Structures are given as structure tokens and as C-alpha cells.
Amino acid sequence: MTGEPRDTRLRRLRMRSWRRGTKEMDLILGPFSDRGLVALTPDHLELYEALLAENDQDLYQWMSGRTDPPPEHAEITGIIRADMRVRQA
């Protein structure tokens, strides 16, 4: 846990989500962070923050379904991919 107030943490994670290394990941994680972060549990926020530490090339492969994420990222990746499907519908 970071010890920072939840609203501060959400703002920080939103910024990190929108300012990735690639435009593709900005467009995947940015909208998710705007809509989905507030609904995440503290445990899911921990998973999301760990996911943000990964490089964008790997993240894109996982989010696009080209490769499976490692087990430690499978749950949060599934949550984000479900949000992507809702946005596309």
C-alpha cells in the first residue's frame, strides 16, 4: 500500500495511464483509468499499479490477446480487457 489518500493515488494512476510510452497504450489504459479505476478495490489498485510498471510492448501484446499475460497480471488484464469490450460495443 502506498499510504497516500485514495483520490491522490487515483489521480497519479490516471496520469501514468494516459502518459505511457506508446499511443496505443495511452488509448487503452487512459480511458480505462477514467472510467474503471474508481471502481477497483484496494487489492485491484495494487495489481493495476504493478501492471503499469511493465513495458508497453508487453502490455500491448497482453491487452490485444496476442499473448497471455503472466499469472500475476492475468486478473487485472482481464478486468481491463472486459472494459475495452464494453467501450467497443
Summary of the structure (lengths in Angstrom):
residues: 89
radius of gyration: 12.1
end to end distance: 34.4
largest distance: 36.9
contacts: 229
relative contact order: 0.15
helix: 75%
strand: 0%
